Amino acid sequence: MPSSPPLRVVQWATGAVGGYALRDVISRPDLELAGVLVYDPDKVGLDAGELVGLGSTGIACTDDVDRVLALDADCVLHMPLPAAYFGGDPATDVEVVCALLASGKNVITTTGFVYPQAYGPGLVDRLESACARGGTSLHGTGINPGFMSDLLPLALSGLSCRLDHIYVRESSDFRGHPSRQIVTDLIGFTRAPKDYAGAVRPFRAFQRALFSESVQLVAHALGVRLDEVEETDEYELAVDEFEIAAGVVRPGTVCASRWVFSGLVRGRPFMTVECVYKADADRVRRWAAPGFAVHIEGRPTMAVTIDEVEHGLAGAAAHAVNSIAAVCAAPSGIRTLLDLPLVTGRGTARLA
């Protein structure tokens, strides 16, 4: 049988996650790079391969959205920083995603959309309409949410004969993260307490929305109707000065934060997601060490722990790239992980 032609892929944004995804797309024989959209003016005109330390691809990076919309491509890996992260209008990302879908391109995004149904019929109808116009599908993914707080607990639930509570914990170390925009402007590390609350307000709103999607997806899959999803957060201050990739953390400034999202039924948590972020895990002993944990309370009670995921951003990118074939083959419409076959690392094994 003749092999299928490579799927043509557009990389939308080449930041912390997008750069890894772009490298994966270029390196895989079953994928063909069709175009690259960048936000940094210094990247415009650069060859996509040279941008990520690979050889020339003949594809020049562009910031022209209309040019990308006009490309002949099967899929777009949509990986910008969400507009809502920094107080922008969340509708901006929706407009872009809808335009891409309507242009005939499937979209895999890491800006949310893991369960758009959480926002009600208005958003769902808008996204489904764009999918219908383009004959395309939309899939939201990532490492958390996208895998750890939704796919993994659902997989474990298959061993349950009674479910009382689902608990998921992420603990991430940002010491090597190079982006001051993420580490300081978004998460709030290195900020004084008086500046922290106001600075992270947009991030708080986005986190609440994002993990609400994840918790509601799991609840829906398990036939549970949540009354609400509540959020709490707190932070830790540094006691001495230390340096991280994104800058200097000084005494008395924020060096860690802990976020808890709980899906409640009659006032009792059915699912809890805890996210711990540390500027440097060696300097911050409070809260859990880096890694992931999933606990299922019920019969049987189960606990799964994953030690720190080195290159977690690469994992988020890989999960999106590995989803391309399934999303392109899916019927048009919103396609959550509940609608797709299990995404694996098929084609990534190195046997020599």
C-alpha positions in Angstrom: 0.0 0.0 0.0 1.3 3.5 -0.8 2.0 5.6 2.3 -0.1 8.6 3.0 1.4 12.0 2.1 2.7 14.0 5.1 0.2 16.2 6.9 0.9 19.9 6.3 1.2 21.8 9.6 1.4 25.5 10.5 3.2 26.4 13.7 1.5 29.4 15.3 3.9 31.1 17.8 7.4 29.9 18.6 7.8 30.6 22.3 8.5 28.2 25.1 6.2 25.5 23.9 5.9 26.5 20.2 9.6 26.2 19.7 9.6 22.6 20.8 6.6 21.8 18.7 8.3 23.5 15.6 11.4 21.3 16.1 9.2 18.2 16.3 7.2 19.0 13.2 10.4 19.6 11.2 12.0 16.4 12.4 9.1 14.1 11.6 8.7 12.5 8.2 4.9 12.1 8.5 4.6 15.9 8.9 5.4 18.8 6.5 5.9 22.3 7.7 3.6 24.7 5.8 4.2 27.9 7.6 5.2 29.7 10.8 3.5 32.7 12.5 5.7 34.6 14.9 5.0 37.6 17.2 8.6 38.8 17.7 9.6 41.3 14.9 13.2 40.0 15.1 12.0 36.5 14.0 10.2 37.7 10.9 12.0 36.5 7.7 14.1 34.0 9.6 14.1 30.4 8.3 12.0 28.2 10.5 14.6 25.5 10.9 17.4 27.9 11.8 15.1 29.5 14.4 15.2 26.2 16.4 18.8 25.2 15.7 18.0 22.9 12.7 18.9 23.1 9.0 17.2 25.3 6.5 13.6 24.4 5.7 12.9 27.0 3.0 9.9 28.3 5.2 10.3 31.9 6.3 8.6 33.0 9.5 5.9 35.6 9.1 3.8 37.9 11.3 1.1 38.2 8.5 -2.0 36.6 9.8 -3.9 36.8 6.5 -1.0 35.1 4.7 -1.2 32.2 7.2 -5.0 32.0 6.9 -4.5 31.6 3.1 -2.0 28.7 3.4 -2.9 25.2 2.2 -2.5 23.2 5.4 -4.1 20.4 7.3 -3.5 21.6 10.9 -2.4 24.6 12.9 -0.5 24.1 16.2 -1.9 27.2 18.0 0.5 28.0 20.9 0.7 31.7 21.7 0.4 33.0 25.3 -3.3 33.4 25.9 -4.5 37.0 25.7 -6.2 36.6 29.0 -2.9 35.9 30.7 -2.1 39.6 30.7 -5.5 41.1 31.0 -6.3 41.0 27.3 -9.7 40.2 25.9 -10.2 36.4 26.0 -12.3 36.8 22.9 -9.2 37.5 20.9 -8.1 33.9 21.1 -11.6 32.7 20.2 -11.6 35.0 17.2 -8.3 33.7 15.9 -9.2 30.0 16.5 -12.5 30.5 14.7 -10.8 32.2 11.8 -8.3 29.3 11.4 -11.1 26.7 11.7 -13.3 28.4 9.1 -10.3 28.7 6.7 -10.2 24.9 6.5 -7.5 24.1 9.0 -7.9 21.8 12.0 -6.6 23.5 15.2 -4.7 22.0 18.1 -4.2 24.7 20.8 -2.5 24.9 24.2 -4.4 28.1 25.1 -7.2 26.2 26.8 -10.3 24.8 25.0 -9.8 21.4 26.6 -13.5 21.4 27.4 -15.2 24.5 25.9 -18.6 23.1 27.0 -17.7 24.4 30.4 -18.6 27.9 29.2 -22.1 27.1 28.0 -23.8 26.9 24.6 -22.7 30.4 23.4 -19.0 29.6 22.9 -19.8 26.0 21.8 -22.1 27.2 19.1 -19.6 29.7 17.8 -16.8 27.2 17.7 -19.0 24.5 16.1 -20.1 27.0 13.5 -16.5 27.8 12.5 -15.7 24.0 12.4 -18.8 23.4 10.1 -17.7 26.2 7.7 -14.2 24.8 7.4 -15.0 21.1 7.7 -12.5 21.1 10.6 -11.9 20.0 14.2 -10.7 21.8 17.3 -8.7 20.1 20.1 -7.3 21.7 23.3 -4.4 20.0 25.0 -1.3 20.4 27.1 0.5 18.7 29.9 -1.7 20.1 32.7 -4.5 20.4 31.8 -4.6 18.1 28.8 -3.0 15.1 30.3 -2.2 15.0 34.0 -5.4 16.5 35.4 -7.8 14.9 33.0 -6.6 12.0 30.9 -4.6 10.3 33.6 -7.2 10.3 36.4 -9.9 9.2 33.9 -7.6 6.3 32.9 -7.1 5.3 36.5 -10.9 5.6 37.2 -11.4 2.5 35.0 -10.1 0.4 37.9 -12.7 1.9 40.3 -15.9 0.3 41.5 -16.5 3.3 43.8 -15.2 6.9 43.4 -15.1 9.2 46.4 -12.6 11.9 45.5 -10.0 12.6 42.8 -6.9 14.6 43.7 -4.3 15.8 41.2 -1.2 17.7 42.1 1.4 19.5 39.9 4.6 21.0 41.4 6.8 22.8 38.9 10.2 24.3 39.2 10.7 27.6 37.2 14.4 28.1 38.0 15.4 27.3 34.4 12.5 29.0 32.7 14.1 31.8 30.6 11.0 34.0 30.1 10.7 37.0 32.5 7.3 37.6 30.8 6.1 34.2 32.2 8.0 34.0 35.5 7.6 37.6 36.7 4.8 39.3 34.7 2.5 36.3 34.7 3.2 34.1 37.7 4.5 37.0 39.8 7.8 35.7 41.1 10.3 38.4 42.2 7.4 40.8 42.9 6.9 42.5 46.2 3.6 41.4 48.0 2.0 44.8 47.5 2.5 44.4 43.7 1.8 40.7 43.5 -2.0 40.6 43.9 -2.7 43.2 41.2 -0.1 41.8 38.8 -1.5 38.2 38.9 -5.2 39.1 38.7 -5.4 38.2 35.0 -3.5 35.0 35.6 -5.8 34.1 38.4 -8.9 34.6 36.2 -7.3 32.5 33.4 -6.2 29.7 35.8 -9.7 29.5 37.3 -11.2 29.2 33.9 -8.7 26.7 32.6 -8.8 24.3 35.5 -12.5 24.6 35.7 -12.6 23.2 32.1 -10.4 20.3 33.2 -12.4 19.5 36.3 -15.7 19.7 34.5 -14.5 17.5 31.7 -13.5 14.8 34.2 -16.8 15.1 36.0 -18.8 14.9 32.8 -16.9 11.8 31.7 -17.8 10.2 35.0 -21.4 11.2 35.0 -21.1 13.7 37.9 -22.8 17.1 37.8 -20.8 19.7 39.7 -22.4 22.6 41.6 -19.4 24.9 41.2 -15.7 25.0 40.9 -13.9 27.1 43.6 -10.4 28.5 43.6 -8.0 29.5 46.4 -4.4 30.6 46.2 -1.5 31.7 48.4 2.1 32.6 48.1 5.5 32.3 49.8 8.2 34.9 50.3 11.9 34.5 49.8 14.1 34.7 52.9 17.4 35.2 51.0 18.5 36.3 47.6 19.0 33.9 44.7 19.2 33.9 40.9 17.0 32.1 38.4 17.1 32.2 34.6 14.5 34.9 34.5 16.1 37.2 37.0 17.0 37.7 40.7 14.7 36.8 43.5 15.3 39.1 46.5 14.3 38.6 50.2 10.7 39.5 50.9 9.6 39.0 47.3 7.3 36.2 46.0 9.2 33.0 45.3 6.4 30.4 45.2 2.6 30.1 44.9 0.0 27.4 45.5 -3.3 27.2 43.7 -6.2 24.8 44.5 -9.2 24.2 42.3 -12.1 22.2 43.7 -15.1 20.8 41.9 -17.9 20.7 44.5 -21.0 18.6 44.8 -23.3 19.6 47.7 -20.4 21.5 49.2 -18.0 18.6 49.2 -15.0 18.3 46.8 -15.4 15.6 44.2 -12.2 16.6 42.4 -9.3 18.7 43.6 -6.4 20.0 41.5 -3.5 21.5 43.3 -0.8 23.5 41.4 2.4 24.5 43.1 4.9 26.8 41.3 8.4 27.5 42.7 11.0 29.9 41.5 13.6 27.4 42.6 12.6 24.1 44.3 15.9 23.8 46.0 15.3 27.2 47.7 11.6 26.7 48.5 11.0 23.8 50.8 7.4 24.5 51.5 4.8 22.5 49.6 5.5 19.4 47.5 8.7 18.7 45.5 8.5 18.9 41.7 6.5 16.2 40.0 2.9 15.1 39.6 0.6 13.0 41.7 -2.8 11.5 41.2 -4.8 10.0 44.1 -8.1 8.2 43.6 -10.0 7.7 46.9 -12.6 5.0 46.8 -12.5 1.3 46.1 -9.8 0.6 45.4 -7.8 3.6 46.6 -5.0 4.3 44.2 -2.0 6.7 44.1 0.3 7.4 41.2 3.3 9.7 41.4 5.5 10.9 38.6 8.9 12.4 39.5 9.8 15.8 38.1 9.1 15.8 34.3 12.3 17.1 32.8 11.6 19.3 29.8 7.9 19.5 30.7 7.3 22.2 28.0 8.7 19.7 25.5 6.1 17.2 26.8 3.3 19.6 26.3 4.4 20.3 22.7 4.9 16.6 22.0 1.4 15.8 23.2 0.0 18.3 20.7 2.2 17.2 17.9 1.3 13.5 18.5 -2.4 14.5 18.4 -2.2 15.9 14.8 -3.1 12.7 12.9 -6.1 11.9 15.1 -7.5 15.4 15.0 -7.1 15.6 11.2 -8.9 12.3 10.9 -11.8 13.2 13.3 -15.2 14.4 12.2 -15.6 18.2 12.2 -16.4 19.9 15.5 -15.0 20.3 19.0 -13.0 17.2 19.8 -11.9 16.8 23.5 -9.8 13.9 24.7 -13.1 12.0 25.2 -13.7 12.1 21.4 -10.2 11.0 20.2 -8.4 7.7 20.2 -5.6 7.4 22.8 -2.7 9.7 21.7 0.6 7.9 21.8 4.2 8.5 20.8 3.9 6.5 17.7 6.6 7.4 15.3 8.9 8.8 18.0 10.8 5.6 19.0 14.5 5.7 18.4 15.7 2.1 18.0 19.3 2.7 16.9 
